Amino acid sequence: MNPIHKLSRRHLLATSAATAATFNLFPAHVLGKDENGLAPSDKLNIAFIGAGGRARSNINGCSHHNIYALCDVDSVRAADSFDKYPSAKRFDDWRTMLDREAKNLDAVVISTPDHSHAVATMAAMQLGLPVYCEKPLTRTISEARMVAEYARTNGIVTQMGNQGHAAEGARLTNEWIQSGLLGKIREVHCWTNRPIWPQGMVRPEAESVPSTMNWDVWLGPAPKSPYSSKVAPFKWRGFWDYGAGALGDMAAHSIDHPIWALGRGAPLRVEIEFDRKNPVSAKDTFPVSTGVTYQFAARGKQPPVTLKWFDGKNRPPRPEGLDEGRKMPTSGVIYFGSKRNMMHGSHGGPPRIFPEAEMQEVNEGGLRSPKTIPRSPGHYKEWIQAIKANDVNGSKSNFDYAGPLTETMLLGCVAARVGPGTRLTWDSKRMKTNNTLANRYIHHEYRKGWAL
């Protein structure tokens, strides 16, 4: 489809929004606006690739606009969304949906398993459509680089689904760190209670594909493999072919904040340690638990940073100075500064200096930094407003930011694929490590007919 068509639609939406201010003396119902103050001409036509599971939250986040089309390979899993939006057009193959409906769409939301993110995202962007894609942005590093570069070159409005990036806590974390409140930070610990799905296992036996599922489209660019209910619809994250393990699931909600606040760019090195009880499972799935260490360069007067990631049974040691009786969140981040230490939960959880006496000292002494970062209207609203304004920088977790963040996350997955004890140096510009096997896993091998 001609991208000029999309720009003209966005221009009309932006014009109608600006013109609406002229009529603000009239009651909303007189102007035909809904309870959210939106007239029919203000609303985007949004298509959703993925309608069940996680997609339900994304649909709800955009529900003030027109839920124009819903696509899901599993009609049972998508039934709630189909019932809630009976007027939405329904598909089980997103390629067919885009072929038929692109001319009527203003944006696309992608909530598929990780391995299909890149192909669906690129297909939508090549039609000139703004894209919201769930985290991690892609399953492989090369895909993250490719979709980010395409969005940048072609001026596509984008957003990745790491909702905490828009949170107040995320902004406070940035402001406190960048103001020097914590001093110089040399080490950060990030952890999660994931995986909550099976890992360290071999591929389960084949089962008959349910009549309500389009298994070929679910596989998409992944290798041709038999269906198993122990893989789809939920337990796919632990398999190399489909997911990115605990890092892919949760690092976008926790590593996001130190990456953003510390501004160190790509890591220089990564190393991983883990135990694998069943060596045969190495060909199919992630290990049950990992510990990943990233090394980042110094920046200006700020020192190098070591960022440690813990998942599964692994947890960071309880930090010295944390008040007795204060629990660490199930997923979170700790910053160790030369002046003060700080902790927060995932998804932009509110930061808190510890021990508590130091937090009170900061509050009572007027030491908290001023608000220097614009506040977000909300993760989905950011993206929608950016679409209407045709402003690629309006959504703050756009692919220019989310692409490099995803690359950092996935570098840990590459190390896991190579094996325990792996130590990689990373040349971000050339997308290469010092390990030949690791370099193979940086790129995706596409099933015939599904390449980007």
VMD Tcl script that draws the C-alpha trace (Angstrom):
set ca {
  {0.00 0.00 0.00}
  {1.14 3.53 -0.69}
  {2.47 5.13 2.54}
  {1.20 8.50 1.30}
  {-2.32 7.23 2.02}
  {-1.33 6.67 5.64}
  {0.17 10.13 5.96}
  {-2.97 11.73 4.60}
  {-5.12 9.85 7.11}
  {-2.85 10.94 9.96}
  {-2.99 14.52 8.66}
  {-6.79 14.42 8.74}
  {-6.75 13.01 12.28}
  {-4.30 15.66 13.47}
  {-6.32 18.42 11.77}
  {-9.57 17.24 13.31}
  {-7.95 17.09 16.76}
  {-6.63 20.64 16.42}
  {-9.94 21.93 15.07}
  {-11.80 20.35 17.97}
  {-10.29 22.94 20.31}
  {-12.35 25.58 18.50}
  {-15.57 23.90 19.65}
  {-14.64 23.27 23.28}
  {-17.57 25.37 24.52}
  {-20.02 22.77 23.28}
  {-20.89 19.65 25.33}
  {-19.13 16.53 24.06}
  {-22.38 14.74 23.20}
  {-23.47 17.62 20.98}
  {-20.31 17.13 18.92}
  {-20.86 13.38 18.75}
  {-17.93 12.61 21.07}
  {-17.76 9.57 23.30}
  {-17.09 9.46 27.06}
  {-13.35 9.86 26.33}
  {-13.87 13.06 24.38}
  {-13.17 11.41 21.02}
  {-15.26 12.10 17.94}
  {-15.53 9.32 15.33}
  {-13.08 11.21 13.12}
  {-10.53 11.24 15.97}
  {-10.36 7.48 16.25}
  {-7.72 5.29 14.67}
  {-8.54 2.04 12.90}
  {-6.27 -0.46 14.64}
  {-5.61 -4.09 13.68}
  {-4.30 -6.64 16.16}
  {-2.06 -9.55 15.25}
  {-2.76 -11.74 18.24}
  {-6.09 -11.47 20.08}
  {-5.82 -13.89 23.01}
  {-3.52 -14.07 26.04}
  {-1.29 -11.01 26.38}
  {-3.04 -9.41 23.42}
  {-6.16 -8.81 25.50}
  {-4.32 -6.18 27.58}
  {-3.01 -4.48 24.45}
  {-6.49 -4.43 22.92}
  {-7.87 -2.94 26.11}
  {-5.13 -0.30 26.10}
  {-6.27 0.85 22.66}
  {-10.02 0.33 23.19}
  {-10.83 4.06 22.99}
  {-10.20 3.69 19.28}
  {-11.69 1.44 16.61}
  {-10.80 -2.22 17.14}
  {-11.03 -2.65 13.40}
  {-9.59 -6.15 12.85}
  {-8.52 -9.08 15.02}
  {-6.24 -11.87 13.89}
  {-5.38 -14.96 15.90}
  {-4.26 -18.44 14.86}
  {-6.21 -19.94 17.78}
  {-9.94 -19.17 17.72}
  {-10.47 -20.70 21.17}
  {-7.82 -18.54 22.84}
  {-9.10 -15.46 21.01}
  {-12.78 -16.13 21.75}
  {-13.08 -13.51 24.51}
  {-11.78 -10.78 22.23}
  {-13.90 -11.93 19.32}
  {-17.00 -11.83 21.55}
  {-16.12 -8.45 23.04}
  {-15.64 -6.82 19.62}
  {-18.18 -8.54 17.36}
  {-17.91 -5.89 14.64}
  {-14.15 -6.37 14.23}
  {-13.10 -8.25 11.11}
  {-11.63 -11.67 11.99}
  {-8.65 -13.51 10.52}
  {-6.41 -16.44 11.37}
  {-3.55 -15.37 9.07}
  {-2.13 -11.88 9.55}
  {-0.75 -11.85 6.01}
  {-4.28 -12.13 4.64}
  {-5.47 -9.43 7.02}
  {-2.81 -6.96 5.88}
  {-3.36 -7.80 2.21}
  {-7.09 -7.15 2.46}
  {-7.33 -4.37 5.03}
  {-4.13 -2.30 4.95}
  {-5.84 0.51 3.06}
  {-8.35 0.85 5.90}
  {-5.86 0.75 8.77}
  {-4.06 3.43 10.74}
  {-1.92 1.18 12.95}
  {-1.08 -2.41 13.88}
  {-0.46 -4.02 17.29}
  {1.57 -7.26 17.38}
  {1.18 -9.66 20.31}
  {2.45 -12.94 18.90}
  {5.15 -15.28 20.25}
  {8.62 -13.74 19.92}
  {9.68 -15.59 16.78}
  {6.99 -13.89 14.67}
  {7.55 -10.34 15.92}
  {10.05 -9.30 13.25}
  {8.27 -10.67 10.18}
  {4.90 -9.21 11.20}
  {6.42 -5.89 12.24}
  {8.36 -5.50 9.02}
  {5.35 -6.41 6.89}
  {3.24 -3.73 8.59}
  {5.97 -1.08 8.38}
  {6.52 -1.81 4.69}
  {2.88 -0.79 4.23}
  {3.60 2.51 5.96}
  {1.69 1.50 9.09}
  {2.71 2.54 12.63}
  {3.48 -0.50 14.78}
  {3.23 -1.41 18.45}
  {5.10 -4.67 19.09}
  {5.27 -6.66 22.29}
  {8.59 -7.24 24.03}
  {11.14 -8.45 23.22}
  {11.07 -6.54 19.97}
  {12.49 -9.56 18.12}
  {13.88 -13.03 18.81}
  {17.32 -12.36 17.32}
  {19.79 -9.47 17.40}
  {19.97 -9.04 13.64}
  {16.17 -8.70 13.45}
  {16.19 -6.01 16.16}
  {18.79 -4.07 14.20}
  {16.87 -4.47 10.95}
  {13.44 -3.35 12.16}
  {14.90 -0.38 14.07}
  {16.83 0.78 11.02}
  {13.80 0.38 8.77}
  {11.57 2.39 11.14}
  {14.19 5.14 11.42}
  {14.87 5.37 7.69}
  {11.18 5.43 6.76}
  {9.84 7.61 9.56}
  {7.50 4.99 11.03}
  {5.92 5.70 14.42}
  {6.68 2.72 16.67}
  {6.48 1.49 20.26}
  {7.63 -1.65 22.07}
  {5.43 -3.14 24.78}
  {7.55 -2.45 27.85}
  {4.81 -0.55 29.64}
  {6.94 0.46 32.62}
  {8.98 2.77 30.40}
  {6.08 5.24 30.65}
  {5.76 4.93 34.44}
  {6.40 7.73 36.92}
  {8.89 5.47 38.70}
  {10.97 5.13 35.54}
  {11.29 8.90 35.28}
  {12.14 9.31 38.94}
  {14.84 6.64 38.58}
  {16.36 8.58 35.69}
  {16.21 11.92 37.48}
  {17.67 10.65 40.74}
  {20.56 8.89 39.01}
  {21.33 11.63 36.51}
  {21.25 14.32 39.21}
  {24.02 12.52 41.10}
  {21.80 11.69 44.09}
  {23.27 8.17 44.23}
  {26.80 9.22 43.31}
  {28.82 7.15 40.87}
  {27.18 3.81 40.06}
  {29.48 0.89 39.38}
  {27.17 -2.09 39.81}
  {23.51 -2.92 39.20}
  {21.61 -6.13 40.03}
  {18.47 -7.13 38.11}
  {16.39 -10.21 38.82}
  {13.11 -11.96 38.05}
  {11.01 -14.84 39.32}
  {10.73 -16.13 35.74}
  {10.62 -18.63 34.16}
  {7.13 -19.71 35.19}
  {7.03 -22.08 32.19}
  {9.10 -25.25 31.57}
  {12.75 -24.94 30.53}
  {15.66 -27.36 30.47}
  {13.52 -29.96 28.69}
  {13.54 -31.76 25.37}
  {10.89 -31.13 22.77}
  {7.67 -32.98 23.71}
  {6.02 -35.63 21.57}
  {3.85 -34.63 18.64}
  {0.10 -34.20 19.05}
  {-2.72 -33.65 16.59}
  {-3.24 -30.03 15.69}
  {-6.59 -28.75 17.07}
  {-9.13 -27.96 14.40}
  {-9.42 -24.46 15.87}
  {-5.73 -23.64 15.30}
  {-3.72 -22.53 12.27}
  {-0.46 -24.20 13.29}
  {1.42 -23.30 10.12}
  {0.91 -19.57 10.74}
  {1.75 -20.03 14.43}
  {5.10 -21.51 13.34}
  {5.63 -18.67 10.88}
  {9.38 -18.26 10.26}
  {10.35 -21.01 12.73}
  {11.41 -24.48 11.53}
  {8.64 -26.86 10.53}
  {7.82 -28.83 13.69}
  {4.92 -30.87 15.04}
  {2.28 -29.32 17.27}
  {2.31 -29.89 21.02}
  {0.08 -28.46 23.73}
  {3.28 -28.34 25.83}
  {4.56 -25.66 23.46}
  {1.51 -23.65 22.39}
  {-0.31 -21.59 23.36}
  {1.71 -20.55 26.45}
  {4.81 -22.66 27.09}
  {6.82 -21.62 24.05}
  {9.08 -19.04 25.76}
  {11.62 -21.62 26.90}
  {12.25 -23.03 23.39}
  {15.11 -21.64 21.32}
  {12.97 -21.64 18.16}
  {10.18 -19.46 19.58}
  {11.20 -17.46 22.63}
  {13.97 -15.68 24.49}
  {13.52 -17.23 27.92}
  {13.33 -15.19 31.11}
  {15.58 -12.47 29.68}
  {13.24 -11.94 26.75}
  {10.19 -11.92 28.95}
  {11.26 -9.68 31.83}
  {14.48 -7.79 31.07}
  {12.51 -5.24 29.05}
  {10.71 -4.42 32.31}
  {13.80 -4.22 34.55}
  {17.08 -3.82 32.62}
  {15.23 -1.10 30.72}
  {15.62 1.36 33.60}
  {19.38 1.16 34.25}
  {20.03 1.06 30.49}
  {17.99 4.25 30.10}
  {19.25 6.06 33.19}
  {22.94 5.20 32.90}
  {23.13 5.76 29.14}
  {26.11 3.47 28.55}
  {25.02 2.14 25.14}
  {25.82 -1.41 24.07}
  {27.69 -3.73 26.44}
  {31.34 -4.50 25.81}
  {31.24 -8.02 27.21}
  {28.79 -10.61 28.49}
  {29.29 -13.88 30.31}
  {26.89 -16.51 31.55}
  {26.81 -19.27 34.13}
  {24.19 -21.98 34.61}
  {23.71 -25.65 35.33}
  {21.85 -27.95 32.95}
  {20.60 -31.15 34.56}
  {19.69 -32.79 31.26}
  {22.46 -32.16 28.67}
  {20.22 -33.41 25.85}
  {17.85 -30.49 26.43}
  {20.51 -28.05 25.19}
  {19.35 -28.56 21.60}
  {15.78 -27.47 22.37}
  {15.42 -25.17 25.37}
  {16.94 -22.57 27.65}
  {18.38 -23.74 30.97}
  {16.13 -23.50 34.02}
  {18.15 -20.74 35.72}
  {20.89 -18.38 34.55}
  {23.23 -15.73 35.86}
  {24.37 -13.21 33.26}
  {26.98 -10.48 33.73}
  {27.16 -7.50 31.37}
  {30.08 -5.07 31.32}
  {29.48 -1.51 30.11}
  {32.05 1.15 29.33}
  {32.70 4.33 31.27}
  {30.98 7.47 30.05}
  {32.57 10.86 30.60}
  {33.33 11.13 34.31}
  {31.08 8.17 35.09}
  {32.78 4.81 35.73}
  {32.31 1.47 33.95}
  {29.21 -0.44 35.07}
  {28.73 -4.12 35.83}
  {25.11 -5.25 35.42}
  {24.20 -8.67 36.80}
  {21.06 -10.55 35.80}
  {19.54 -13.35 37.90}
  {16.62 -15.60 36.91}
  {15.01 -18.89 37.90}
  {16.32 -20.07 41.26}
  {19.10 -17.47 41.19}
  {18.67 -14.34 43.27}
  {21.04 -11.48 44.07}
  {22.43 -11.44 47.62}
  {20.45 -9.32 50.03}
  {22.22 -5.95 49.93}
  {23.93 -4.55 52.99}
  {21.92 -1.73 54.51}
  {18.49 -2.97 53.43}
  {16.23 -2.49 56.43}
  {15.40 -5.58 58.46}
  {11.97 -6.86 57.55}
  {11.92 -5.11 54.18}
  {11.27 -7.63 51.44}
  {12.91 -7.57 48.04}
  {10.37 -7.62 45.19}
  {9.94 -10.82 43.16}
  {11.40 -8.94 40.19}
  {13.43 -5.79 40.55}
  {16.60 -3.72 40.34}
  {19.23 -2.56 42.85}
  {21.69 0.28 42.12}
  {24.89 0.51 44.16}
  {26.09 4.11 44.25}
  {29.09 5.75 45.86}
  {26.73 7.93 47.93}
  {23.52 5.94 48.22}
  {21.89 2.68 47.16}
  {18.45 2.39 45.61}
  {15.96 -0.36 44.76}
  {12.75 -0.60 42.75}
  {10.49 -3.28 41.32}
  {10.03 -4.15 37.65}
  {7.77 -2.26 35.25}
  {9.03 1.12 36.46}
  {8.31 0.44 40.11}
  {8.77 3.50 42.35}
  {12.44 3.83 43.39}
  {13.37 3.89 47.07}
  {16.74 4.67 48.62}
  {17.81 2.36 51.42}
  {18.26 2.20 54.32}
  {15.00 4.03 54.97}
  {16.73 6.57 57.20}
  {18.63 7.82 54.15}
  {15.42 8.06 52.14}
  {13.93 10.23 54.88}
  {17.09 12.32 54.95}
  {16.79 12.94 51.21}
  {13.10 13.87 51.51}
  {13.47 16.11 54.54}
  {16.66 17.73 53.29}
  {15.14 18.73 49.98}
  {17.77 16.71 48.12}
  {15.46 15.05 45.59}
  {16.17 16.21 42.08}
  {13.67 18.32 40.11}
  {11.48 16.77 37.48}
  {13.42 17.18 34.25}
  {11.81 14.47 32.08}
  {8.35 15.09 30.54}
  {5.69 12.86 32.10}
  {3.86 10.32 30.00}
  {0.12 10.37 29.32}
  {0.33 6.56 29.38}
  {2.15 3.95 27.37}
  {-0.58 3.41 24.77}
  {-1.62 7.07 24.66}
  {1.98 8.06 23.92}
  {1.98 5.88 20.84}
  {-1.48 6.94 19.67}
  {-0.69 10.63 20.12}
  {2.56 10.15 18.21}
  {0.64 8.53 15.34}
  {-1.79 11.43 15.15}
  {1.06 13.94 15.19}
  {3.18 11.76 12.86}
  {5.97 12.26 15.43}
  {8.41 9.33 15.50}
  {9.91 10.66 18.75}
  {6.58 11.02 20.50}
  {6.57 7.43 21.73}
  {9.47 7.05 24.13}
  {10.07 3.31 23.76}
  {10.15 3.60 20.00}
  {12.34 1.20 18.04}
  {15.30 3.60 18.13}
  {15.39 2.93 21.87}
  {13.79 -0.52 22.02}
  {16.00 -2.00 19.29}
  {19.32 -1.50 21.14}
  {17.68 -2.52 24.44}
  {16.51 -5.74 22.81}
  {19.98 -6.38 21.38}
  {21.47 -6.14 24.88}
  {18.90 -8.55 26.29}
  {19.37 -11.03 23.47}
  {23.15 -11.01 23.77}
  {22.61 -12.88 27.04}
  {20.41 -15.38 25.17}
  {23.18 -15.91 22.61}
  {25.64 -16.67 25.41}
  {23.15 -19.15 26.89}
  {22.84 -20.87 23.53}
  {26.62 -21.36 23.34}
  {26.77 -22.86 26.83}
  {27.71 -22.34 30.48}
  {30.91 -20.43 31.12}
  {30.62 -18.56 27.82}
  {32.40 -15.19 27.74}
  {31.73 -12.98 24.75}
  {33.16 -9.66 23.66}
  {30.69 -7.65 21.61}
  {31.35 -5.48 18.58}
  {27.99 -3.73 18.30}
  {28.81 -1.86 15.09}
  {29.68 -5.06 13.22}
  {27.22 -7.26 15.18}
  {29.94 -9.80 15.92}
  {31.41 -11.53 18.95}
  {34.73 -13.27 19.50}
  {32.95 -16.64 19.22}
  {32.13 -18.26 15.86}
  {29.24 -20.31 17.24}
  {27.75 -17.28 18.97}
  {27.87 -15.34 15.70}
  {25.59 -17.94 14.12}
  {22.93 -17.28 16.74}
  {22.91 -13.54 16.17}
  {20.99 -14.13 12.95}
  {17.67 -15.81 12.28}
  {17.33 -18.74 9.88}
  {13.92 -18.34 8.28}
  {11.61 -21.07 7.08}
  {11.08 -20.88 3.34}
  {8.50 -18.24 2.46}
  {8.79 -16.35 5.74}
  {11.96 -14.24 5.43}
  {11.87 -10.51 6.17}
}
mol new
graphics top color blue
foreach p $ca { graphics top sphere $p radius 0.5 }
foreach p [lrange $ca 0 end-1] q [lrange $ca 1 end] { graphics top cylinder $p $q radius 0.2 }
display resetview
